[in-house]
Amino acid sequence: MKQLNKMKFQEICAKGKDYEELLYRECCHMVKTYMELSESDKAYNSTLFGIMKMSSERAKDKLKADIYDTAVVLPQTLKMEEELGMSPGRPGNVRTAFPGEGSLGADR
């Protein structure tokens, strides 16, 4: 919670729906950037200390698992779904932000 306070998420959201939407869009942009960088990163898409390259499908599955763990499992584990605001029941969640990316976590 201390780190969330440092990032001033609550203060930004308290300014109104427009600010909350802006913050949400920035988080979605950050995730998209992470996805693009992960897709092109040789170290992320390899196994056995970078010796073997993962298949495209396996790399995509790894990325889906990482995003699911960060956006869904971590907030539940920390019991901070409301504070982190990306829980599955919230309108405008990860599944809404990234349609067509399959069912996050359904195959885990």
C-alpha positions as CSV (number, residue, x, y, z in Angstrom):
1,M,0.0,0.0,0.0
2,K,3.0,2.3,0.7
3,Q,4.1,2.1,-2.9
4,L,0.6,2.8,-4.2
5,N,0.5,5.9,-2.0
6,K,3.9,7.0,-3.4
7,M,2.4,6.7,-6.9
8,K,-0.6,8.8,-5.9
9,F,-3.2,6.6,-7.6
10,Q,-5.9,7.4,-5.0
11,E,-5.3,11.1,-5.3
12,I,-5.5,11.0,-9.1
13,C,-8.7,9.0,-9.0
14,A,-10.3,11.3,-6.4
15,K,-10.1,14.2,-8.9
16,G,-12.9,12.6,-10.9
17,K,-13.9,10.1,-13.5
18,D,-11.9,11.8,-16.2
19,Y,-8.7,11.4,-14.2
20,E,-9.5,7.9,-13.3
21,E,-10.1,7.1,-17.0
22,L,-6.8,8.8,-17.9
23,L,-4.9,6.7,-15.3
24,Y,-6.6,3.5,-16.5
25,R,-5.7,4.3,-20.1
26,E,-2.1,4.9,-19.1
27,C,-2.0,1.6,-17.3
28,C,-3.4,-0.1,-20.5
29,H,-0.7,1.7,-22.5
30,M,2.0,0.4,-20.1
31,V,0.7,-3.2,-20.5
32,K,0.7,-2.9,-24.3
33,T,4.2,-1.5,-24.3
34,Y,5.3,-4.4,-22.0
35,M,3.7,-6.9,-24.4
36,E,5.4,-5.4,-27.4
37,L,8.8,-5.4,-25.7
38,S,8.4,-8.9,-24.4
39,E,7.5,-10.1,-27.8
40,S,10.7,-8.8,-29.3
41,D,13.0,-9.5,-26.4
42,K,15.3,-12.5,-27.1
43,A,15.9,-13.2,-23.4
44,Y,12.1,-13.3,-22.6
45,N,11.4,-15.6,-25.5
46,S,14.1,-18.2,-24.9
47,T,14.7,-21.2,-22.7
48,L,17.7,-22.9,-21.3
49,F,19.6,-19.7,-20.6
50,G,18.9,-18.2,-24.0
51,I,20.1,-21.2,-26.0
52,M,16.8,-22.2,-27.4
53,K,14.1,-20.0,-28.8
54,M,10.5,-20.5,-27.7
55,S,7.8,-21.1,-30.2
56,S,5.5,-18.1,-30.9
57,E,2.6,-19.9,-29.2
58,R,4.6,-20.8,-26.1
59,A,5.9,-17.2,-25.8
60,K,2.3,-15.9,-26.1
61,D,1.2,-18.3,-23.4
62,K,4.0,-17.1,-21.2
63,L,3.1,-13.5,-21.6
64,K,-0.6,-14.3,-21.0
65,A,0.4,-16.0,-17.7
66,D,2.5,-13.1,-16.6
67,I,-0.2,-10.6,-17.2
68,Y,-2.8,-12.8,-15.5
69,D,-0.6,-13.3,-12.5
70,T,0.0,-9.5,-12.2
71,A,-3.5,-8.2,-13.0
72,V,-5.6,-10.9,-11.3
73,V,-3.7,-13.3,-9.0
74,L,-1.5,-10.7,-7.3
75,P,-4.3,-8.3,-6.3
76,Q,-6.3,-11.3,-5.0
77,T,-3.4,-12.7,-3.1
78,L,-2.7,-9.3,-1.5
79,K,-6.4,-8.8,-0.9
80,M,-6.1,-5.5,-2.7
81,E,-8.5,-6.0,-5.6
82,E,-10.2,-2.7,-5.0
83,E,-7.0,-0.7,-4.6
84,L,-5.4,-2.2,-7.7
85,G,-8.6,-1.9,-9.6
86,M,-8.0,-4.5,-12.3
87,S,-10.0,-7.3,-10.8
88,P,-12.1,-9.4,-13.2
89,G,-15.5,-8.1,-12.0
90,R,-14.6,-4.5,-12.6
91,P,-15.9,-2.8,-15.7
92,G,-13.0,-1.9,-18.0
93,N,-10.7,-4.7,-16.8
94,V,-7.9,-6.4,-18.6
95,R,-10.2,-8.6,-20.6
96,T,-12.0,-5.5,-21.9
97,A,-8.7,-3.6,-22.6
98,F,-7.3,-6.5,-24.6
99,P,-10.2,-8.2,-26.5
100,G,-9.3,-11.1,-28.6
101,E,-6.4,-12.2,-26.5
102,G,-8.2,-15.3,-25.3
103,S,-9.4,-16.0,-21.9
104,L,-6.8,-14.9,-19.5
105,G,-6.1,-17.7,-17.0
106,A,-8.9,-20.0,-18.2
107,D,-6.3,-22.5,-19.5
108,R,-4.2,-22.3,-16.4
